[in-house]
Amino acid sequence: MAALRPSDPRSLTLTPAARCASAIEILADIMERRRPAADALKDWGLAHRFAGSGDRAGIASLVYDALRRRASAAWIMGADTPRALLLGSLRLQQGLAAPSIAALFSGERFAPSPLDAGERTRLETGTLDDAPPEVAGDAPAFALPDLRAALGDDLVPELKALARRAPLDLRVNTLRGSREDILPALEGYGAAPTAYAPHGLRIPVSADGRGPALHVEAEFLEGWYEIQDEGSQLAALLAGVQAGETVVDLCAGGGGKTLALAAAMGNTGRLIATDGDPRRLAPIHERLRRSGAEAEIRTPRGGWLRADVLTDLDGTVDRVVVDAPCTGSGTWRRNPDAKWRLRPGSIATRLAEQATVLDRAAQLVRPGGRIVYITCSLLPSENDGAVAGLLERTQGAFAVVPADQVLGAAPAAFAEAVGRTMHGVQMTPLRTGTDGFYVAVLERK
């Protein structure tokens, strides 16, 4: 296949066939170098600057769809190659018939080479009827025992839901106005209230999985809304922060939940945001300015000068929110490449990090205060297992707040839909239509 050049007559708009060829090239880079898809897509875009934004977005959709369905596509096609994954995902994810796929793989200018007889037969007759759960659900085989423990009889349906495209959700910033205030400005995008989150809006995405560029709209730039999955919004709601409290967001990262907490507190009390990795805090300052949210940012030093920036708060905090580092298995709809880069060793690393942040939270919280433990994981070892570890290490200093009490701040329909575990509650794409968030609350005796 000839390389695409800026001088090509199609340099600003690639044909669907050329997009397929580019997607195969990017998938090869991801698989050979075991790198994040976002990095490979960025590098491809820098090397092909002539490709328009629509082309880049369309190619990204093809790549992510192939990664979502990597195991099932390989099963259908009998090979785990970049070409086979794209072919299988066109059939499974986009529902294209063999003749339509053959039209894209024509071997003509900039198109992938034509289908061979074996590929055509597999596209016409391949089925997942006898596929094992890890194939039918497109998940790493080694994680199946943990996932089965969490999902039970719904294992395959839940994994299939995790392999679908994620919706586009917004959280209306109540420091600026209500959901009803902003809805008219977003009606042109088909915005509608989310099923459970009281300040959420869901925007329909296009057939190729792309959503509108809402980050350039005036309302976004003026801080009226943030892009945030409904599950993340609900996790912040279940934190139960109250006006006037002292709250620490211990793993604040880019500040998504910090902003939601500030809005829930009405900018009263004291909200402190920090993170063990100072680089992750970089976006929070601009987001706070745009939203009008008030929070004190404490950025730890890096390197050998690293010091704890919260020691003055030990034993005084009303509520510590721990949005813990985790495998992100609950977000595989958005980050499908992450599940194929997951290894047993990485889970062990995350478990150690979770224990560290929970132990730090235990030092911060006052008697009668609470720790809100949140992950975007479906793995029990990272969820109930991490909570059980803290309970054991603190030898009775904490008690788990019952799920009914935690869910008291949530709509009744959500409380009925969400899953309940030994120590917390579990959201899933199938049950709640959200990413897979886990929330547990512990109170210091």
Secondary structure, DSSP 4 states (H G I P E B T S, - for coil): -PPP-TTSTTTTS--HHHHHHHHHHHHHHHHHHT--HHHHHHHHHHHTTTS-HHHHHHHHHHHHHHHHTHHHHHHHHT--SHHHHHHHHHHHTS---HHHHHHHS--STTSPPPP-HHHHHHHHH---TT--HHHHTT--GGGHHHHHHHHGGGHHHHHHHHTSPPPEEEEE-TTT--HHHHHHHHGGGT-EE-SS-TTEEEE---TTSPPP-GGGSHHHHTTSEEE--HHHHHHHHHT---TT-EEEETT-TTSHHHHHHHHHHTT-SEEEEE-SSGGGGTTHHHHHHHHT---EEEPPP-GGG---S-GGGTTTEEEEEEE-----GGGTTT-HHHHHH--HHHHHHHHHHHHHHHHHHHHHEEEEEEEEEEES---GGGTHHHHHHHHHHHTTSEEEPPHHHHGGGS-HHHHHHSEE-SSSEE--HHHHSS---EEEEEEE-
